Amino acid sequence: MEQDPVPARVSLRDIGRILGVSHVTVSLALRDNPRISKKVREKIRKAAVEMGYQPDPMLAALAQYRKGKSTAPITAAIAWINTWNPPEGLRKYLEFNAYWEGASKAATKFGYRLEEFRLGDGCTPGRLNQILTARGIVGILLPPQRPHPDWGDFPWENYSVVRFGRSLKSPGTHIVTADQVANTLLAFRKIQERGYKRIGFITHEGDIFERGHLFEAGYLMAQRGVPEKQRIPICTIGNGPRTGRVETVLAWKKKYKPDAVFTDMSETPDILKRAGIRVPEDIGLAVTTVLDSTADAGINQNPEEIGRVGLLMLNSLINDGARGVPTIFRQNLVEGVWVDGSTLPDRN
């Protein structure tokens, strides 16, 4: 019995021939490149669907291989939005600066240039949209912001957007962030391996989902693996000075007698010092990020990798033509690594 012949694969040249444009124009349009007008992009995408075009995975793999062997020429910019006051405060955090470095290196590899745009001081959300539109920019990276910005009626539906971290509540776009639960479980195990039995956790007030932190969840999970007599309640202290933070920590230490502390607060070393609790003589100390703390033991959250993955996700959204707030929300989690330090000496 004869088999039906396999239909020939529709190519970019086939689509271009029907529409009277070059195959290069078709390729750029299907990747939603702003160099091609929106009207032409929509016309080409419609024709591709009607003709049954499907990308050749082998050619795509070959193109990706070739891209990896050389640096692509810069063809467009990616926007990094900064609403901090002052703006210089954002990248003074080593964690956030590493986001920038990782994203910037990845952007260069894919033919983009990462460029900072500052909202405020006369640049309104409407004005920002005008600038990005005039520049043909369709990709936006959103690092953590302080304070949370009022985006007004900014047209997110025109852009592919990725957020870093969970602290920025809007827009509700895809996220790349540290795997805080896994990092806390790792830290708890490493602290145990160094001979500590009564491991406490210090954090500040506020709902964990409002703050965007899941370290507490990881800590509570880790506690299930130790004898009940070694489980210590979380020490929750005030958000600012003159909120009785020193007194709260002292009372907590006296009642539960922790021999080590894990914390997501950069202020914890100073609070312990003002409480007269010596580190590491009286208590061992580890932190959720060693980059922005005076404590040197704890987790390196691999922020440069977080920045790189953020750019990779954004690039895939741009190429897929995915714009605005998604109906199905995605999170990419990057695990950290443990760092030994003097604030948590081995007690074994």
C-alpha positions in Angstrom: 0.0 0.0 0.0 1.4 3.3 -1.0 1.9 6.0 1.6 0.8 9.6 1.1 3.8 11.8 0.3 5.1 13.9 3.3 4.1 17.5 2.6 7.0 19.8 2.1 7.8 22.1 5.1 6.7 25.7 4.6 9.8 27.9 4.6 10.4 31.5 5.4 11.1 32.0 1.7 7.7 30.5 0.8 5.9 33.0 3.0 8.0 35.9 1.7 7.3 34.9 -1.9 3.5 35.0 -1.3 3.6 38.4 0.4 6.3 40.0 -1.8 8.8 40.5 1.0 12.3 39.0 1.7 12.7 35.9 3.9 14.8 38.1 6.3 11.7 40.4 6.8 9.6 37.3 7.5 12.2 36.0 10.0 12.3 39.4 11.8 8.5 39.7 11.8 8.0 36.3 13.3 10.4 37.2 16.1 8.4 40.4 16.6 11.4 42.6 15.8 10.4 46.3 16.1 12.4 47.1 12.9 9.4 45.7 11.1 6.2 47.8 11.4 3.4 46.4 13.5 1.1 46.2 10.5 3.6 44.1 8.5 4.4 41.9 11.5 0.7 41.1 11.9 0.2 40.4 8.2 3.2 38.0 8.1 2.2 36.2 11.3 -1.3 35.7 9.9 0.0 34.3 6.6 2.4 32.0 8.5 -0.5 30.5 10.5 -2.7 30.1 7.4 0.2 28.4 5.5 0.9 26.1 8.4 4.5 27.3 8.9 6.4 25.7 11.7 10.0 26.5 12.7 12.6 23.8 11.9 13.9 22.7 15.3 17.2 21.5 13.7 17.8 24.9 12.1 16.9 26.7 15.3 19.4 24.5 17.2 22.1 25.2 14.6 21.4 29.0 14.8 21.6 28.9 18.5 24.9 27.0 18.3 26.3 29.6 16.0 25.1 32.4 18.2 26.9 30.8 21.1 30.1 30.8 19.2 30.1 34.6 18.6 28.7 37.8 20.0 25.7 39.1 18.1 25.7 42.7 16.8 23.8 45.1 19.0 20.4 45.7 17.3 18.1 46.9 20.1 17.9 47.9 23.7 16.3 46.3 26.7 14.9 48.7 29.4 16.0 48.4 33.0 13.5 50.5 35.0 14.8 52.3 38.1 12.3 54.2 40.3 14.5 54.5 43.4 15.0 57.8 45.2 17.8 58.5 44.9 18.3 56.3 41.7 21.9 55.5 42.7 20.6 53.6 45.7 19.4 50.6 43.6 22.8 49.3 42.5 24.6 50.1 45.7 23.1 46.8 46.8 25.6 44.2 45.6 22.8 41.7 45.1 20.9 44.1 42.7 24.0 45.2 41.0 24.8 41.6 40.2 21.3 41.3 38.6 22.3 44.1 36.3 25.7 42.5 35.5 24.2 39.1 34.7 21.4 40.5 32.6 23.8 42.9 30.8 26.2 40.1 29.8 23.4 38.0 28.5 21.8 40.9 26.6 25.1 41.5 24.7 25.2 37.8 23.7 21.8 38.0 22.2 22.4 41.3 20.4 20.8 43.6 22.9 22.1 46.5 25.1 20.8 46.8 28.6 19.9 50.4 29.3 18.7 52.1 32.5 15.6 54.3 32.4 14.8 56.3 35.5 11.2 57.0 36.5 10.7 60.2 38.5 12.1 63.8 38.4 9.8 64.7 35.6 9.7 61.4 33.8 6.2 60.1 34.3 5.0 56.7 33.3 3.4 58.3 30.2 6.6 60.0 29.2 8.5 56.7 29.8 6.2 54.9 27.4 6.7 57.6 24.8 10.5 57.2 25.1 10.4 53.4 24.9 8.0 53.5 21.9 10.2 56.0 20.0 13.2 53.9 20.6 11.5 50.7 19.5 12.0 49.0 22.8 9.7 46.2 23.6 11.5 44.4 26.5 11.6 45.5 30.1 13.4 44.2 33.2 12.1 45.3 36.6 14.5 45.0 39.5 13.2 45.5 43.1 11.9 49.0 43.6 11.9 51.3 46.7 9.4 52.7 47.2 6.8 50.8 45.2 6.1 53.0 42.1 2.7 54.2 41.0 2.7 53.0 37.4 -0.5 54.9 36.5 -1.9 53.7 33.2 1.4 52.5 31.8 0.5 50.2 28.8 2.2 47.0 29.9 0.3 45.2 27.1 2.8 46.7 24.7 5.8 45.2 26.4 7.4 41.9 27.3 8.3 42.2 31.0 10.2 40.2 33.6 10.4 41.0 37.3 13.3 40.2 39.7 12.2 39.0 43.1 8.7 38.9 44.6 8.7 42.3 46.4 7.4 44.3 43.5 3.7 43.6 43.5 2.7 45.1 40.1 2.7 44.5 37.2 1.9 40.8 37.8 4.4 39.5 35.2 6.7 36.5 35.2 9.4 36.4 37.9 13.0 35.3 38.2 14.2 35.1 41.8 16.2 33.2 44.4 14.8 29.9 45.6 14.4 31.1 49.2 12.9 28.0 50.5 15.6 25.7 49.1 18.3 28.2 50.3 17.0 28.2 53.8 16.8 24.4 53.9 20.4 24.3 52.7 21.5 26.9 55.3 19.8 25.0 58.1 21.6 21.7 57.1 25.0 23.5 56.9 24.5 25.1 60.3 23.7 21.7 61.8 26.8 20.1 60.1 28.9 22.7 62.0 27.7 21.4 65.3 24.8 23.7 66.2 21.7 22.2 67.7 19.3 25.1 68.5 19.0 27.1 65.4 16.8 30.2 65.5 15.5 32.6 62.8 15.2 36.4 63.1 13.1 38.4 60.7 11.0 41.6 60.7 7.2 42.1 61.0 4.9 41.9 58.0 3.1 39.2 56.1 5.6 37.0 54.2 3.7 37.3 51.0 3.5 41.1 51.3 7.3 41.2 51.8 7.9 38.7 49.1 10.0 36.5 51.4 9.7 32.8 51.8 12.6 32.2 54.1 10.3 31.7 57.0 8.5 28.9 55.1 11.9 27.2 54.5 12.8 27.6 58.2 9.5 26.0 59.4 10.0 23.1 57.0 13.6 22.6 58.3 12.3 22.5 61.9 10.2 19.5 61.1 13.4 17.5 60.7 14.7 18.1 64.2 13.5 16.9 67.6 10.7 18.9 69.0 12.7 20.1 72.0 15.2 21.7 69.6 12.5 23.7 67.6 12.6 27.4 68.3 9.8 29.9 67.3 10.7 32.6 64.8 11.8 35.8 66.4 9.8 38.6 64.7 11.0 42.2 65.5 9.9 45.7 64.5 10.6 47.2 61.1 12.5 50.2 62.4 14.4 51.8 65.3 12.6 52.5 68.6 10.4 49.5 68.1 11.9 47.5 70.9 14.0 45.3 68.6 16.9 44.8 71.0 14.6 44.0 73.9 12.6 41.5 71.8 15.8 39.7 70.7 17.1 39.6 74.3 13.9 38.1 75.6 13.8 35.6 72.8 17.4 34.5 73.4 16.9 34.1 77.1 13.7 32.0 76.7 14.8 29.7 73.9 18.6 29.7 74.2 19.5 29.4 70.5 23.2 28.7 69.7 22.9 29.9 66.1 20.8 32.4 64.2 19.8 32.5 60.5 18.4 35.8 59.4 17.1 37.7 56.4 17.8 41.1 57.9 21.0 43.0 57.2 20.5 44.9 60.5 20.7 41.7 62.7 24.4 41.8 63.4 24.1 45.4 64.7 21.0 44.5 66.8 22.8 41.6 68.3 25.8 43.8 69.1 23.6 46.5 70.8 22.0 43.7 72.8 25.4 42.7 74.1 25.3 39.3 72.3 28.7 38.5 70.9 29.1 36.9 67.4 30.4 34.3 67.2 31.4 33.8 70.9 27.8 33.8 72.2 25.9 32.8 69.1 26.7 31.8 65.6 25.3 33.9 62.8 24.4 33.2 59.1 22.5 35.3 56.6 20.3 34.8 53.6 22.7 36.8 51.4 26.3 37.3 52.3 26.8 40.1 49.6 24.9 42.8 51.5 25.6 41.9 55.2 28.5 42.4 57.6 28.1 38.7 58.5 30.2 36.5 56.2 28.6 33.1 56.6 25.4 32.1 54.9 24.0 31.9 51.4 25.3 33.4 48.1 22.0 33.6 46.1 23.9 33.6 42.8 22.4 36.9 41.8 24.4 37.2 38.6 22.8 34.0 37.4 19.4 35.4 38.4 20.1 38.4 36.2 21.2 36.1 33.3 18.1 33.9 33.6 15.9 37.0 33.7 17.3 38.1 30.4 16.9 34.6 28.9 13.2 34.6 29.9 12.7 38.1 28.6 14.3 37.1 25.3 12.0 34.1 24.9 8.9 36.3 25.6 10.1 38.9 23.0 10.6 36.2 20.4 7.3 34.6 21.2 5.5 37.9 20.9 4.2 37.5 24.5 3.2 41.0 25.8 1.6 42.3 29.0 0.5 40.6 32.1 0.3 36.8 31.5 -2.8 34.7 32.2 -0.6 31.9 33.4 2.1 33.1 35.8 5.6 31.6 35.9 8.4 31.7 38.4 12.0 30.7 37.6 13.9 29.9 40.8 17.7 29.9 41.1 19.3 28.0 43.9 22.1 29.5 45.9 25.3 28.1 47.4 26.6 27.9 51.0 29.5 30.2 52.0 31.6 29.4 55.1 32.5 32.4 57.3 33.9 33.6 60.6 30.5 34.5 62.0 29.6 30.8 62.1 32.7 28.8 63.2 32.7 25.0 63.3 31.7 23.9 66.8 32.6 20.3 66.2 
